[in-house]
């Protein structure tokens, strides 16, 4: 039977519960155990699909088409285990499903309440589908004391009694702030956070304490005494130079040892940390540096591109170079010459996005890359903008545009209303809901033999994750190919363009999917590894 680890947060948000959960999962794997990681989000949105990237960060898409919290990206990158739609649930989804059942009459006239109906639904979610897994790590979003999180805390409290003795461990992640005028780390915020947690019936077994410096023995002793945990279970979580150092740092601090001890697993199996030692060496020992311009529209919050940042880092590790990112808000190119910002960069990446704002700037970035022979990587929206640019500049269609931005006489990019998922036809209505109606999840694509991208993948059939509403219009394919743009990848039915490339360019590739979602530090995505290799070559030419 699976054992359960619940990770809660206190004092302040953004302490890194998702990263801590992912790192602990990786450490348990290093000791030979199987893991599953899940996220409980207290907000009322059904999923993050319609939330602003500048508020919530990126939407991480799973193979089965779920739009999930970005922490699931951490889980996948650190453990290599693919998540699915049952690994992230929100208050909104729980209430949506409960209300649908109530309208159907499933509760036989009973009064539907937070306890037991909402808490039972949360518990069912946590317990379902864990066959064959040694440890299930469950992260609870937000911080203890948040009113919207109370049903989740109550549910995991109940699980501590429902499950057999010794099958549940609670980890509480807190902050130990350093007060310069006092010259010491302060434990009182953590004490109050644990007091709040205990007031709702949860006694943490382990305190994971974030700090920017070593925690003195006396502070550990005080926290153990006042928070009712063993002194050895007060685990230091120091700031790290790289997130890929975190598993090794947590191991050195004894986190995985304390978790196994709390379950009564002693002596614990010895860990094999070689994978993470190799990753850390690759990150910290570059042989050069390349600069990649990321021309986006949500650059004010880097978490909007979290998977992209990590995939570029992985590409750098594969090529033994440090990747320096030059973040450029695409709107500035609509009033200024792109050359002023793009001269000297070694690669240009235009990521995904939605809406007309900044689109013309992305088109100009694609033109600069094409004309100046700078490696270009267009992802989703970035591929569409490259196609529009080619139509305007090469194919004699100056009014080419996307219907996403309004009416156009040359709809080079348009709303796709139906497509195949396997043998099933999926439909979309232009006036329908926005949430959950995009082309989502992993779809196959067939790559043209002999194309650059087929050579990069080393195969002609791939499966990649999508998240978009608009597609390149194949009515313009022949005209574009006559102009030198190759449609190198198509959906199996030949209807949907998946990749484009330029034949007479050092490295110019656009993809309709999101390859960054499948990149891992120990297995960089081939497209990012190839793109950074091209940028490395470009750095010698600039």
C-alpha positions in Angstrom: 0.0 0.0 0.0 1.2 3.5 -0.9 2.5 5.8 1.8 1.5 9.5 1.7 3.5 12.6 2.2 1.6 15.9 2.5 3.6 19.1 1.9 2.1 22.3 3.3 3.4 25.9 3.4 3.4 28.6 6.0 4.6 32.2 6.7 4.6 33.4 3.1 3.9 32.1 -0.3 6.4 31.4 -3.1 8.8 29.5 -0.8 9.0 26.6 -3.3 6.7 23.8 -2.1 6.5 22.5 -5.7 10.3 22.4 -6.0 10.6 20.8 -2.6 8.1 18.2 -3.5 9.8 17.5 -6.8 13.3 17.3 -5.1 12.0 14.9 -2.4 10.4 12.7 -5.1 13.7 12.6 -6.9 15.5 11.6 -3.6 13.1 8.8 -2.9 13.6 7.6 -6.5 17.4 7.6 -5.9 16.7 5.2 -3.0 14.9 2.9 -5.3 11.3 3.8 -4.6 8.5 4.6 -7.0 6.7 7.9 -6.6 3.7 9.9 -7.7 3.3 13.6 -7.2 0.0 15.5 -7.0 -1.1 19.1 -6.4 -4.2 20.4 -4.6 -5.0 24.0 -5.5 -7.5 25.9 -3.4 -8.6 28.5 -6.0 -12.1 28.4 -7.6 -11.0 28.3 -11.2 -11.7 24.8 -12.6 -8.2 24.8 -13.9 -5.5 27.4 -14.7 -6.3 27.4 -18.4 -8.1 30.8 -18.5 -5.9 32.5 -15.9 -3.5 35.3 -16.9 0.1 34.1 -17.3 1.3 37.4 -15.7 -0.7 36.5 -12.5 -0.4 32.7 -12.3 2.5 31.8 -14.5 2.6 29.2 -17.2 -0.1 26.6 -17.8 1.6 23.1 -17.8 -0.1 20.7 -20.2 0.0 17.0 -19.7 0.0 14.2 -22.4 -3.8 13.6 -21.8 -4.6 17.3 -22.3 -5.0 18.6 -18.8 -4.2 22.3 -18.2 -2.4 22.2 -14.8 -0.4 24.2 -12.4 3.3 24.9 -13.3 4.4 22.9 -10.3 3.6 19.7 -12.3 6.4 20.8 -14.6 8.8 20.6 -11.7 7.4 17.2 -10.8 8.0 15.9 -14.3 11.4 17.4 -14.8 12.8 16.1 -11.5 11.3 12.6 -11.5 10.8 11.8 -15.2 7.3 10.6 -14.4 4.6 12.0 -16.7 1.7 13.6 -14.9 -2.0 13.4 -15.9 -5.2 15.2 -15.3 -5.7 13.3 -12.0 -2.6 14.8 -10.6 -3.9 18.4 -10.2 -7.3 19.3 -8.8 -8.8 22.7 -7.8 -11.7 23.8 -5.5 -13.5 24.8 -8.7 -13.3 21.4 -10.2 -14.4 19.7 -7.0 -17.4 22.0 -6.7 -18.2 21.6 -10.4 -18.3 17.8 -10.1 -20.2 17.8 -6.8 -22.9 20.2 -8.1 -23.3 18.1 -11.2 -23.8 15.0 -9.0 -26.3 16.9 -6.8 -28.3 18.0 -9.8 -28.3 14.4 -11.0 -29.8 13.3 -7.7 -26.8 11.3 -6.6 -27.0 12.4 -3.0 -30.7 11.2 -2.6 -31.9 14.5 -1.1 -29.1 14.9 1.5 -27.8 18.3 2.3 -24.5 18.7 0.5 -21.9 20.3 2.8 -18.2 21.0 2.9 -17.9 18.2 5.5 -18.3 15.4 4.6 -19.0 15.9 0.8 -16.2 18.3 -0.3 -13.6 16.7 2.0 -14.6 13.2 0.9 -14.2 14.3 -2.8 -10.7 15.6 -1.9 -9.8 12.3 -0.2 -11.1 10.3 -3.1 -8.9 12.3 -5.4 -5.8 11.8 -3.3 -6.4 8.0 -2.8 -7.3 7.1 -6.4 -5.0 5.5 -8.8 -1.9 4.8 -6.6 -1.6 1.1 -7.3 2.0 0.0 -7.5 3.4 3.3 -6.1 5.5 3.4 -3.0 5.1 7.0 -2.1 2.5 9.6 -3.1 3.6 13.2 -2.5 0.7 15.7 -2.3 1.4 19.4 -2.3 -1.3 21.7 -0.9 -1.3 25.1 -2.6 -1.3 28.4 -0.7 -0.3 28.8 3.0 -1.8 27.5 6.2 -4.5 30.0 7.4 -5.9 30.8 3.9 -9.6 30.5 4.2 -10.0 28.8 0.8 -7.5 26.1 1.8 -9.4 24.9 4.9 -11.3 22.0 3.2 -8.0 20.7 1.9 -6.3 20.8 5.3 -9.3 19.1 6.9 -9.2 16.4 4.2 -5.5 15.6 4.8 -6.1 15.7 8.5 -8.8 13.1 8.2 -6.5 11.0 6.0 -4.0 10.9 8.8 -6.7 8.9 10.8 -8.3 7.0 7.9 -5.0 5.4 6.7 -3.1 2.8 8.6 -0.8 4.0 11.3 2.6 4.9 9.9 1.3 5.6 6.4 1.1 9.4 6.5 3.8 12.0 7.1 3.3 15.8 7.1 6.0 18.2 6.0 5.6 21.9 6.7 7.7 24.4 4.6 8.3 27.7 6.3 10.6 30.7 6.2 13.3 31.7 8.8 13.8 35.4 8.0 17.1 37.0 8.9 16.9 40.4 10.7 20.1 42.3 10.0 19.7 44.7 12.9 19.3 41.8 15.3 21.9 39.7 13.6 19.9 36.5 13.8 17.4 34.3 12.2 13.9 34.6 13.7 12.0 31.4 14.5 8.8 33.1 15.7 7.0 33.2 12.3 7.5 29.4 11.9 6.3 28.9 15.5 3.1 30.8 14.7 2.7 28.9 11.4 3.0 25.5 13.1 0.6 26.7 15.8 -2.0 27.5 13.1 -1.5 24.1 11.6 -1.8 22.3 14.9 -5.0 24.3 15.6 -6.7 22.5 12.7 -5.5 19.1 13.9 -2.3 18.6 11.9 1.0 18.0 13.7 3.9 18.2 11.2 6.5 15.5 11.4 9.2 17.5 9.6 9.9 21.2 9.3 11.6 22.3 6.1 13.0 25.7 6.9 14.0 28.1 4.0 16.8 30.4 4.9 19.6 32.3 3.2 22.2 31.0 5.6 23.1 28.2 8.0 20.6 27.6 10.8 22.4 27.5 14.1 22.0 24.6 16.4 20.2 26.7 19.1 17.6 27.8 16.6 17.0 24.1 15.5 16.7 23.1 19.1 14.2 25.9 19.8 12.1 25.1 16.7 12.0 21.4 17.7 11.0 22.3 21.3 8.3 24.8 20.5 6.9 23.1 17.3 6.9 19.6 18.9 9.2 17.9 16.4 12.5 16.1 16.8 15.5 18.4 16.5 16.8 16.2 13.6 13.5 16.8 11.8 14.2 20.5 11.6 15.7 20.4 8.1 17.6 23.3 6.6 16.5 24.4 3.1 19.2 26.9 2.1 19.0 29.1 -1.0 20.7 27.3 -3.9 22.7 28.6 -6.9 20.6 26.4 -9.2 17.3 24.4 -8.7 19.3 21.4 -9.9 21.4 21.6 -6.8 18.4 21.2 -4.6 18.1 17.4 -4.5 21.7 17.1 -3.4 21.4 19.9 -0.8 18.2 18.4 0.7 19.9 15.1 0.8 22.9 16.5 2.6 20.5 18.2 5.1 18.9 14.9 5.8 15.4 15.4 4.4 15.0 12.0 2.7 16.5 10.3 5.8 14.0 12.0 8.1 11.1 11.2 5.9 11.9 7.5 5.9 12.6 7.6 9.6 9.1 9.1 10.2 7.7 6.2 8.3 9.7 3.8 10.4 11.9 2.7 7.4 15.2 2.2 9.1 17.8 1.5 8.0 16.9 3.3 4.7 18.2 2.0 1.3 21.3 3.8 0.2 20.7 6.5 -2.5 22.3 6.6 -5.9 22.9 10.3 -6.4 25.0 10.0 -9.6 22.3 11.4 -11.9 22.1 14.6 -9.9 25.8 14.9 -9.5 26.1 14.8 -13.3 23.4 17.3 -13.8 25.0 19.7 -11.3 28.4 19.3 -12.9 27.0 20.0 -16.4 25.2 23.2 -15.1 28.1 24.6 -13.1 31.0 23.9 -15.6 30.1 25.5 -18.9 32.7 26.0 -21.5 31.2 29.2 -23.0 28.1 31.3 -23.1 25.4 32.1 -25.6 22.8 34.8 -25.6 19.2 34.0 -26.6 16.7 36.8 -27.1 13.3 35.7 -25.9 10.8 38.0 -27.7 7.6 37.5 -25.7 4.6 39.3 -24.3 4.5 38.1 -20.7 8.1 38.9 -19.9 7.1 40.8 -16.7 6.7 37.5 -14.9 9.3 34.9 -15.8 7.2 32.1 -14.4 5.0 32.6 -17.5 7.8 30.9 -19.4 9.0 28.5 -16.6 9.3 25.3 -18.7 10.8 27.3 -21.6 13.5 28.7 -19.3 14.3 25.2 -18.0 14.4 23.7 -21.5 16.9 26.3 -22.7 19.0 25.5 -19.6 18.8 21.8 -20.5 19.9 22.7 -24.0 22.8 24.6 -22.6 23.9 21.7 -20.4 23.8 19.4 -23.4 26.2 21.8 -25.2 28.4 22.7 -22.2 27.4 26.4 -22.4 25.7 28.8 -20.2 22.5 30.2 -21.7 22.0 33.9 -21.0 18.4 35.1 -21.7 17.8 38.6 -23.0 14.1 39.2 -22.3 12.5 41.5 -24.8 8.9 42.7 -24.7 7.7 42.3 -28.3 5.7 45.5 -28.3 8.8 47.6 -28.3 9.7 46.5 -31.9 6.5 48.1 -33.1 8.0 51.5 -32.4 11.8 50.8 -32.6 14.1 49.1 -34.9 14.6 45.4 -33.8 18.3 45.6 -34.8 19.1 47.8 -31.9 18.2 45.0 -29.5 18.9 41.9 -31.6 22.3 42.7 -33.0 24.8 40.4 -31.4 22.4 37.8 -30.0 23.2 34.2 -30.9 19.6 33.0 -31.2 16.1 34.3 -31.2 13.2 32.5 -29.6 9.6 33.6 -30.0 7.4 31.6 -27.6 3.7 31.0 -27.4 1.0 33.6 -26.6 -2.5 34.8 -27.3 -4.0 37.9 -28.8 -3.0 40.8 -31.0 -0.8 42.7 -28.5 2.8 42.4 -29.5 2.1 40.2 -32.5 3.7 42.7 -35.0 6.8 42.9 -32.9 7.1 39.1 -33.0 6.7 39.1 -36.8 9.5 41.7 -37.0 11.7 39.5 -34.8 11.1 36.6 -37.2 12.0 38.8 -40.2 15.3 39.9 -38.5 16.2 36.3 -37.8 15.4 35.2 -41.4 17.2 38.1 -43.1 20.3 38.1 -40.8 20.6 34.3 -40.7 20.3 34.2 -36.9 19.1 30.9 -35.5 15.3 31.2 -34.9 13.0 29.0 -32.9 9.3 29.8 -33.1 7.0 27.9 -30.7 3.2 27.7 -31.2 2.4 31.5 -31.7 6.0 32.0 -32.7 5.6 29.5 -35.6 2.5 31.3 -36.7 4.2 34.7 -36.7 7.1 33.3 -38.7 4.6 32.0 -41.3 2.8 35.3 -41.5 6.2 37.1 -42.0 7.2 34.7 -44.8 3.8 35.2 -46.5 4.3 39.0 -46.4 8.0 39.1 -47.3 8.5 36.1 -49.6 5.1 35.0 -51.0 3.8 38.4 -52.1 1.0 38.6 -49.6 1.4 41.9 -47.7 -2.0 41.6 -46.0 -1.4 38.1 -44.6 -2.5 37.9 -41.0 -4.3 35.7 -38.4 -8.0 35.8 -37.9 -7.2 35.8 -34.2 -6.5 39.5 -34.6 -9.7 40.3 -36.6 -10.8 40.2 -40.2 -8.1 39.8 -42.9 -8.2 39.2 -46.7 -5.4 36.7 -46.4 -6.2 34.4 -43.4 -2.8 32.6 -43.2 -3.6 31.6 -39.6 -7.2 30.7 -38.6 -9.4 29.1 -36.1 -9.5 25.3 -36.5 -13.0 24.1 -35.6 -12.4 20.3 -35.8 -9.6 17.8 -35.6 -8.9 14.2 -34.9 -7.7 12.7 -31.6 -7.0 9.1 -32.5 -10.2 8.0 -34.2 -12.4 10.6 -32.4 -13.5 13.9 -34.0 -13.1 16.9 -31.6 -15.1 20.0 -32.3 -14.7 23.7 -31.3 -17.1 26.6 -31.6 -15.8 30.1 -32.1 -18.4 31.5 -29.7 -18.0 28.7 -27.2 -16.2 28.7 -23.8 -12.5 29.5 -23.7 -11.6 27.0 -20.9 -10.6 23.6 -21.9 -11.5 24.1 -25.6 -8.1 24.3 -27.2 -6.3 21.6 -29.0 -4.7 20.1 -25.8 -2.3 17.3 -25.0 -0.1 14.9 -27.0 -0.8 14.4 -30.7 1.3 12.6 -33.3 3.1 14.3 -36.1 4.7 12.9 -39.2 8.1 14.5 -40.2 9.3 14.7 -43.8 12.2 12.3 -44.4 15.4 14.3 -45.0 14.1 17.4 -43.3 16.3 19.2 -40.7 13.8 18.5 -38.0 13.5 14.8 -38.8 17.3 14.7 -38.5 17.2 16.4 -35.1 14.7 13.9 -33.8 16.3 11.0 -35.5 12.8 9.7 -36.5 9.8 10.6 -38.6 7.0 10.1 -36.2 6.8 12.1 -32.9 4.3 12.8 -30.2 4.3 16.3 -28.7 2.0 18.4 -26.5 -0.2 21.1 -27.9 -2.1 24.1 -26.4 -3.6 26.4 -29.1 -6.8 27.4 -30.9 -5.4 28.7 -34.2 -3.6 26.7 -36.9 -1.6 27.6 -40.1 -3.9 27.5 -43.1 -2.8 24.8 -45.5 -4.4 26.7 -48.4 -1.2 28.8 -48.5 1.2 25.8 -48.2 2.1 25.6 -51.9 2.8 29.3 -52.2 5.0 29.2 -49.1 6.9 26.2 -50.2 7.6 27.8 -53.5 9.1 30.7 -51.5 11.4 28.4 -49.6 9.4 27.6 -46.4 9.1 23.8 -46.0 6.2 22.2 -44.2 8.4 19.6 -42.6 5.8 18.1 -40.2 2.1 17.4 -40.6 -0.7 15.7 -38.6 -1.1 12.1 -39.7 -4.2 13.1 -41.8 -2.2 15.8 -43.6 -4.6 18.6 -42.4 -2.7 20.4 -39.7 0.8 21.8 -40.1 3.0 20.9 -37.2 6.5 22.2 -38.1 8.0 24.6 -40.6 11.6 25.3 -41.6 13.6 27.4 -44.0 15.9 25.4 -46.4 18.5 28.2 -46.9 19.0 29.2 -43.3 21.4 27.9 -40.7 18.6 27.1 -38.2 15.1 28.4 -38.7 12.4 26.1 -37.2 8.8 26.7 -36.1 6.7 24.2 -34.3 3.0 24.3 -33.5 3.4 22.3 -30.3 5.3 23.0 -27.0 8.5 20.9 -26.9 9.6 22.7 -23.7 7.0 20.7 -21.7 8.9 17.4 -22.3 12.5 18.5 -21.6 14.3 17.1 -18.6 17.7 18.0 -17.1 19.0 14.5 -17.6 17.3 14.2 -21.1 17.3 17.6 -22.8 14.7 17.9 -25.6 16.4 17.4 -29.0 15.1 20.6 -30.4 16.5 22.7 -27.6 19.8 20.9 -27.7 20.0 21.5 -31.5 18.9 25.2 -31.2 21.5 25.9 -28.6 24.1 24.1 -30.7 23.2 26.4 -33.6 23.5 29.4 -31.2 26.9 28.1 -30.1 28.0 28.1 -33.7 26.6 31.6 -34.3 28.5 32.9 -31.3 31.7 32.1 -33.1 30.5 34.1 -36.1 29.3 37.3 -34.4 
